[in-house]
């Protein structure tokens, strides 16, 4: 049965194939959650839904995955929120610096009842572009990786840092004095190895799984940002399914999100240990005062800069939480 086809209309048995493409390896938090999703959905649907997983940019990469889901070439993605910049600008809220102090804050700040949560789960721009949100998956908190010790914004001045394509990420790197350089995830290692980049920002699991640490001397554990993946499904494909399978799909997606959150912390801790044991990279822990110096440069200024793009009610909620208003 072809993907996206509604066999009920032709009188055949209702079997569906769901193609799920993503850009990280199978051992990252996203990769593990995708495997969990596949196993659970196939079992709970009684085999009526088959899930084909395409990790590590095997099928589509950063540059073309959004077009793939809108065209129906794939049925599910879990892109980082930064990749929705042009499709759903308000999702850039998840790119704001120091949005969460720790991963433990994520469920509260981004719950469906908050303004941040509504921007994720009830996003009208995504709906208008043929995507339905089924969950928020964590990659974890971001660290700065580089070839020089980075304990103050001045240490970033004039150096090139890979970012995901997001205006929010671009201007916060610029605020710290760095030169933001958008680059596809699969191309970062080569960019670092060849000296085209001085560093970047990512989670421990993404740094380790792509071997970035082997070509970077330092990682600063700044926890300055968050990488969250928006689990989306092609709306037309979802609507083509009978109601009972829609319910199963949503239940499995919710359970996958819970599973992902648990795995994210474990995987990042394990990746940090692997990096430490490799001995090629020094992990630098800034003091509270050093971390605050980074924060003072971008909060609340970066929040206010994107008030109209992200939404004033969202920014007000966040600044109130941070005690800035």
N, C-alpha and C positions, 0 to 999 in steps of 0.2 A: 504494500500500500504506500503510495507516495506521500511524502510529508505535506501536511496542510490540507490534504484531501478529506472531505467528509463522506465516509463510506456509507453512513446511514441513508444518504439520499439515493444510493445506487442499490440498496437492499442487501449489501454485504455486511459481514460481521464488523463491528465497530472496533477497529484496531488503528492505532495512531503511532507515528514515529516522530519523536521530538529531538531535533538536533540542537545541542547545547555547546556553544563555542566559547572558549575563554583564552586568555593570554598567559596565564601563569602555569607553573608545573603542577603535576598531580599531588606533590607533597606540600604545597602551600595551603594556608587555611581555605582559600577558595577552591583549590583542587580537591581537598579532602571533603569539603561540603558538597561539591558537585558529585563526587563518587557516592556519598551518602544519599543525595537526592535521587540519583539513578537507581540505586538498589531499592530504596524505599518505595519509589513511585512504581517501579515495575512490579514489586511484590504486592503492594496495596491495590493496584489497578487490576490485579489478576492477570497480568500479561497483556492487557489491552493497550497499554502504552509502553513503547520501547524507547529508551533514551540512548541516543548516540552522543558520546562525549568527545570533544575535540579540544584538548588542553594545549597550552604552550604555543599558541598562535598557529596550530597545525592547519586550521581551516581558514580562519580570518584573524587578522591582526588589528592593532589599534586603529589603523588608518581606514579600514573598511568594514569593521564589525557593525557599526551603527546602520550603515546602508543595508547590510545583509539582513538584519532583523526587520527593518522597515519594508524590505522587498519580499520577505518571506523565505529567503534563502536559508535562514536558520530560524528556529522558533524561540530560543531562549539565549540570553546573555546575562552576564553579571559584571558590567563595566564599572570601573572606578567612577565616582560621581563627577570627577573633573572632565570626563569625556562627554558629558551631557551639556557642556557649556553653551553650544549654539542651539540645542534642541530644547533644553529646559534650564534657563539661566538661574532660576532660584535654587537649583541644586548645588550651586557654588557655595551655599552656606556650609556644606561639609568640608570645603577647602579652607575655610577661615582659620587663621592661626590661633592656637591655644583654645580651640573650641571645647576640648575636653582636657582636663588635667591628667586623667588616667583613663584607661579603658573601662574601668568600673563606672565611669560617669555616662557612658554611651547609652545604655538602656533608658536612663531617666531623661537625658537631654533630648534624645531622638525618639521618644515614645510617640505613638500615633496621636496622642492627645495634645502634644505640644505644638507650637507654631512650626518648629523645625520638623517635627514628625509629619505634620500636614503637608509640608512642602515636598516630602518624600512620598508618602503613601497616597496622597490625594492630589497628585500633580496634574493639573489640567493640560499643561504643555505636552507631557508624555502621552496622555490619553489622545490628544489631538494628532500626535505623530504615530499612532498605532501601537502603543506599548502600554501594558498593564503591569503595575508594580506588585510583586509578590513577596518582597522582603528586603532587608538590609543586612548584608554580610560584612563582617569585619576582616580587614587585613591586619589592622593594628595601628599602633602609634608610629609616627615617622621619626627617623633619626637622620642626621646630616653625615654623609660619608664623603671623605675628601683625602687629599694628599698632604694637608697641613693641619696642625692642631687648631680646632675651631672652638674657642671659648668666649668669643665676643663677636658682635656684628662686624667689627673692623677686620677680623680675620678672613671675612668673606669678600672683602672689597676687591673688585676687578677680576674675580674668578668665575668660571663658567660652571653652572649647575644645571643638570638635567631636571626638567619639570614635566609634568603632564600638561597638556594644552588647556590651561585655565588662566583667565585674566587675574583671578585672585592669587593664584600661585605665582604668577609672573610679577605682580606688583609687590608681594611680600618679600620675594628674593631681592628685588630692586631696592626695597626699603632698607634691607640689611647690607646693601652695597654690592651684591653679587650680580652676575649676568645670567638671567634665566634662559635656558636653551631647551625648547620643546623637542622631544625625541621619542620615538616609539620604544616601548618597553624592551622588545626583543633586540634592539640595537644599542642598548646602553652599555653592555659589557665591552663591545668593540670600541665604542666611543671613548670609554675610560682607558682601555688598553692602548689605544692609539694616541692618547693625549688630546683628543678633540674636546674632552670635558675635563674639568678639574674635580668634579664631584657631583653630588646629587642628594636627593632626600627620598627615603623609602623605609619600609618596615624591615626588621631583622630578617624575617622569613623571605622577603623578596630579594634582599641584598645577598643572602646566603645561597638561595636556590639558583640564582643567576651568576654565582661566583664573583660578584662585584667586589667582595672583600679581598679577593686575591690580587686585585689591581688598585687597592686603596689602602693607604697607610693608617688612616684614622676613621673612627666612627664616633661622633658626639651624640650621646644619648640625651637628646634634647626633648623628646616627646612633644614637639612643637605643633604637630599636625596629625591628621587622621586620614587613613585611606579606608573608605567604605565603598562597598560594591552594591549597586542597585540591581537586585534580581528582577529582570523584566522578561515578559513573555509577549509574543506577537498577539495583539488583541483579536485579530480576525481568526487566528488559529485557535485561540482560547474559546472564542464564542462558537466555533464550529463543533465543539465537544458537547456531549450530553451533560446535563446538570450533575449527575453523580460523579463523573470523572472530573468536572470542574472542582467539586468539593474535595475530592481526593488530592488533586493537584495543589490546592490551597493549603490543605492540612500538611502535606509533605513539605511544601515550601516553608511553612511556619516552623515545623520541626527541624528543617535543615538550617534555618536561621539560628535557632537555639543551639544546635550542634556546632555550627560554625563559630559562634561566640566562645564556646568552651574550647574548641580546638585552636582558635586564634591565639589565645594566651599560651597554650602549651607549645604550639609550633614556634612562636616567636622566642620563647624561652629556650627551646632546644636549638634553634638557629643561632641564638646569641652564644650558647655554649660551644657549638661547632666552630663559630668564628674565633672565639677565644682560644680554643684548642689548636686551631690552624696556625696560630702564631704569626700571621702575616699582618695583622691589623690590631692596633691599640684602641680599645674602647675607652673613651674619655667621658667621665661623669661630671657635668658642670655642677657648681654649687647652686643653691637656691637663688643667691644674688646674681650669679652669672646667667641663669635661666631667665630671671626677671628682667635683666637688661635686654635680652632679645624680645621679650614680651612687650616691654615698654615702647619699643620702636613701632610696633604694629597694632597694639590694642590701646585705645579704641579706633585709631586712625583708619586701619584697613576695613573695619566694620562699617564705619561711616562712609567710606569711599564707595561701598557697594550697597548702600541703604536702598536706593531706588531699584537696583537690579534684583537684589535678593528679596526685598520686601521690608518696609519699615516695621511692621509688626514683629517680624522675625528678629530683626536687629535689636529692637527695643527689648524683647524677651531675653536675648542673649546678654546684652549689656547690663540689664537688671540683675541677671544671674551672676555676672562677674563683678557687680557692685560699682559699675561705671556710670550709672545714670541716677 
